[in-house]
Amino acid sequence: MSENVLLKVYAPLGEVAGKALFLPLAGPESVGEFLVRETRRLGCYEWFFDKEGAIRRSFTVLLNGTSIYHAAGLESIIRPGDEIAILAFMAGGAPSLAR
């Protein structure tokens, strides 16, 4: 069993965007604890969390391919070998052709 968690960042979170990081995990902990620690360490905490400590609405987090909001949210438990993906909601589309 791996002692790491795979963190995939598909979001505009500074220098970590577009990266897959293998990060150590000593044992089970909550997604919230893990993300607070790692976003602080990576220097993107303020981009990801709001002033109340909630994930900003423009992001979603998947744990092993399933949204944490379909589980226990930030209290969802991660274990070594798990995969966390951070996704950003993007707005926009094709420019209007009307003149």
C-alpha positions as CSV (number, residue, x, y, z in Angstrom):
1,M,0.0,0.0,0.0
2,S,1.3,3.4,-0.9
3,E,2.1,5.9,1.9
4,N,1.3,8.8,-0.5
5,V,-1.8,10.5,-1.7
6,L,-1.9,11.6,-5.3
7,L,-3.1,15.2,-5.6
8,K,-4.1,16.3,-9.1
9,V,-4.6,20.0,-9.6
10,Y,-6.8,21.0,-12.6
11,A,-7.3,24.5,-11.4
12,P,-5.7,28.0,-11.6
13,L,-3.9,27.6,-8.3
14,G,-0.6,29.4,-9.1
15,E,2.5,27.3,-9.6
16,V,0.7,24.0,-8.8
17,A,-1.9,24.2,-11.6
18,G,-1.8,21.3,-14.0
19,K,0.4,19.1,-11.8
20,A,0.1,15.7,-10.2
21,L,1.8,15.6,-6.8
22,F,2.6,12.5,-4.7
23,L,2.3,13.8,-1.1
24,P,3.1,11.9,2.1
25,L,0.2,10.8,4.3
26,A,1.1,9.1,7.6
27,G,-2.4,7.7,8.1
28,P,-6.0,8.4,7.7
29,E,-7.0,12.1,8.0
30,S,-9.8,14.3,6.7
31,V,-9.8,15.9,3.3
32,G,-10.1,19.3,5.1
33,E,-7.0,18.7,7.2
34,F,-5.0,17.5,4.2
35,L,-6.0,20.4,1.9
36,V,-5.5,23.1,4.5
37,R,-2.0,21.8,5.2
38,E,-1.0,21.3,1.6
39,T,-2.5,24.5,0.1
40,R,-0.7,26.5,2.8
41,R,2.5,24.7,2.1
42,L,2.1,25.2,-1.7
43,G,1.2,28.9,-1.2
44,C,-2.3,28.8,-2.6
45,Y,-4.5,28.6,0.5
46,E,-6.2,32.0,-0.1
47,W,-7.1,31.1,-3.7
48,F,-8.7,27.9,-2.6
49,F,-10.4,28.7,0.8
50,D,-12.5,31.7,1.7
51,K,-12.2,33.7,4.9
52,E,-14.5,31.3,6.7
53,G,-12.3,28.3,5.8
54,A,-14.7,26.9,3.2
55,I,-13.7,25.8,-0.3
56,R,-14.4,28.6,-2.7
57,R,-17.5,28.0,-4.8
58,S,-15.4,28.0,-8.0
59,F,-13.7,24.7,-7.0
60,T,-14.8,21.2,-6.5
61,V,-12.8,18.3,-4.9
62,L,-13.0,14.7,-6.0
63,L,-11.9,11.8,-3.8
64,N,-11.1,8.7,-5.8
65,G,-13.3,10.1,-8.6
66,T,-16.3,11.1,-6.5
67,S,-17.2,14.5,-5.3
68,I,-16.6,15.0,-1.6
69,Y,-20.0,16.6,-1.4
70,H,-21.5,13.2,-2.1
71,A,-19.7,11.9,1.0
72,A,-18.9,13.8,4.2
73,G,-17.5,17.0,2.5
74,L,-14.3,18.2,4.1
75,E,-14.7,15.6,6.8
76,S,-14.3,12.8,4.2
77,I,-11.5,10.5,5.3
78,I,-8.5,10.0,3.0
79,R,-6.0,7.1,3.3
80,P,-2.6,6.4,1.8
81,G,-3.1,5.4,-1.9
82,D,-6.1,7.7,-2.4
83,E,-6.4,10.2,-5.2
84,I,-7.6,13.8,-4.7
85,A,-8.4,16.0,-7.7
86,I,-9.1,19.7,-7.5
87,L,-11.2,21.1,-10.4
88,A,-12.1,24.7,-11.2
89,F,-15.4,25.7,-12.7
90,M,-14.8,27.9,-15.7
91,A,-17.3,30.3,-17.2
92,G,-17.4,31.6,-20.6
93,G,-17.8,30.3,-24.1
94,A,-17.7,31.4,-27.7
95,P,-17.7,35.1,-28.3
96,S,-20.9,36.5,-29.8
97,L,-21.0,36.8,-33.5
98,A,-23.8,39.4,-33.4
99,R,-22.8,42.9,-34.5
